[in-house]
Amino acid sequence: MYVPAEFVEPQRDVLHDLILKNPFGILFSHGCNGLDANHLPFELQPNEGELGVLHAHVSRNNPVWQDLQNGDEVLVVFQAENAYISPNWYPSKHEHHKQVPTWNYRVVHVYGKVTIRDDERYVRGVVARLTRTHEASQPEPWKMSDAPKDYLEPMLKAIVGLEIEIKQLQGKSKLSQNKDYKDVLGAAHGLAETGHQEMADAMFGVAETKR
């Protein structure tokens, strides 16, 4: 990924946090059938391995798990909110008109080695933890035990686990760091006014570093 110096995000905890808050990633792989991309919810265990471990599962009917070999390198991309930036939000545009539109975003590219986990215990654990995490905000969280055993067991047998040991984390936070304080602040207010509060808050943080 091309990352200009001003947009590099080197902090591991920041990258892990982005993944945890935006766990729906894209798995890119290259096996005997060529390039492939799969959209999957991931579980990050940040304290496993040197840089963390990702856990996921796919349908047994999905050929990706048979196309890959244990130890193959894969890429997983996670993206936080992204937004169009209008030059009209920059105060300097109204002074000299030397501004153009752009797009701001925050992403993490995860490079790792995959292990195919075709065992029910692993799959059950991944599904249970994902469910527990994403049901936590519900008034009455659904549990795996809510489903009849004779219904749930065939469902678990129909999926295969993927374990990805992270070997490299590459982060990019494009938040107008190359603009001056007033322009960053103006763009942040523009985002807030158009409903992009997450991106606005991130850019307000950048503005504070330029005061």
N, C-alpha and C positions, 0 to 999 in steps of 0.2 A: 504494500500500500504506500502510495506517495504521501509523505507527511512533512510539510515545511516545518522548520525548527520551531516557529512560534505556536504551532498547533500540536506539538508532541505532548502526550500525557504519559509520564513515566511512572507514576505512583501506583504500585500494585494494588493497594487497598481501594483506590479510586476506581480502578479497572474492575476489580472484583465487585465493588458496589454497583457499578453500572450493569454488570451481568445479573446480579441478584435482583435488581429492580426491573430488568428487561430480559427475562429468561427465555423468551421465544426467539431462537436463533436460526440461522441457516447453516446447515452442514454441507460443505463442499468436499467432494471426494473425486478421485480419479482411479478407477479400477479397470478391469479387462473390457468393460463396456463403454469406456470413455468417461467424460466429465459427467458429474451428477450433482444435483442440489436437492436437499430435503429440508423442509421447514418443521422444526421440532421444538417442544418445550424441553429445557435442560435444567438439571439440578447441578449447582456448583457446590463442591465441597472444598472451600478455600484452604483448609489446613491439611489436605491429603497431598502427598508428593511434595515436590519442591515449589511448584507454582500453583497447585490446585488440580483437581480432577473434575471433569464433567461427566454426568451420567444422564442417559436418555434411553428411549426405547422406540422401536419401529414395528410396524406390522410385519408378521412373518411373510406376508405376501409381497412385501417391498423387497426388490432384488438387491438393495444396497448392502444388506448384511452378508449376502453370499458373494457379492462382487468384491468386497473388501477382504483383505487378509490381516490377521493380527500383526500389529506393528506398522501398518500402513500410515503414512502421514495424511492428516486431514486438516481442513480449515473450517472454523466455526465463526460466524460473524454475528455480533450482537449490536443493536442500534437503539439508542435512546431517542427522545423526541428530536425532530428535525423541522426546519421552518425556512420559508422564503424571507429574505431580508430586502425590503424596499429602500432604494436610495433616498426616498423622500423622508425617511426617518432620521437621516443624518443631518444635523444642523449645518455642517459644512457644505452640504449640497446646495443649500439656499444662499450660500455666499459665493461659490465659484462654479457650481454645477459639475465638478470633477469627481463624480461618484457613479457607480453602476450597481445593478442588482447582484445579489449573491445568494447562496444557500448555506445556512449554518446547521451543524449536526455534531453529534458525539457518537463514536463507534469504538468497538473493541474487536480486534482480529485475534483469534485464538488458534495457535498452531499446536498440534498434538499428535500423539500416537494412539491409534484406536485398538481396542480389544473387543472382540465379539463375545457377548455374555449370553449364551443360549442355555440359561439355567433358570428355573422357576424361582428359586430363592432370591437371586439377584433382581430379577424382574419385579417380584412382589415387593421387595424393599424400595426400589426406585418409585414404583407406582404409589406405594404407601406414603413415602416422604413428599412426593410432588402433591399428592392429594391433601396431606396435612398442611402443607405450606399454603396452597391456594384456596383451601376451604376455610382458613383461619378467620377470614373477615366475614364469613356468613353467620347469620344469627344462630343457626343450628347446623354446624359443619357436618357434611356427609362423611361417613367412614366406610372403609371397605367392608366392614362387617355388616353394614346396612343391606348389602346385596346378598341374595341367597347363594350359598356355597356352590350349588350345582349350576348356577348362572355365571358366577365369577370365575370359577376354575377354568372353563374353556376359554374365557376372555384372556386370562393370563397366559395360557398356552399358545395363544394366537399372536403373541408379541415376543420380540427378541431384544435383549439389552445391548447397549453400546456404552463402553467406558473409554473415556479419552483422557490420557495423561497429558497435562499441559506442558509443553516444552518452551513456548514463547508467547508472550502477551504483547500486542502492539496496540497502543491507544492513540486516538486522534480526537481532539476537542477543538472544533473550528467554531470559535465564539467571537469573531471579530477582534482577536487580540492584536491584529495589525492596524487597527484604527485608534484614534485618540480618544481620550476620556469622554468628551461630549458626544462623539458619534456612537460610541459603544452604549452610553446611557440612553441616547435617543432611540437606538435600535431596540434596546431592552424594553423601553416604554411602549414602543410600537408593537412588540410581540405581546406584551401584557394586555394591551388594548384589543388585540385580535384573538385572544384566547389561548395563547401559547405560554402559559405561566411557567411551566417547567424550564423551557428554554430561556424565558425572560429572567428567571431567578439565577440561572447559570451565568447569564451575561451581566446581571447586576453585580455578581461576584467578581467578574473580570473588570468591570468598571471601577470597583473599589481598589483594585491593585494599581490603577492608573491615576488615582487622585494625588 
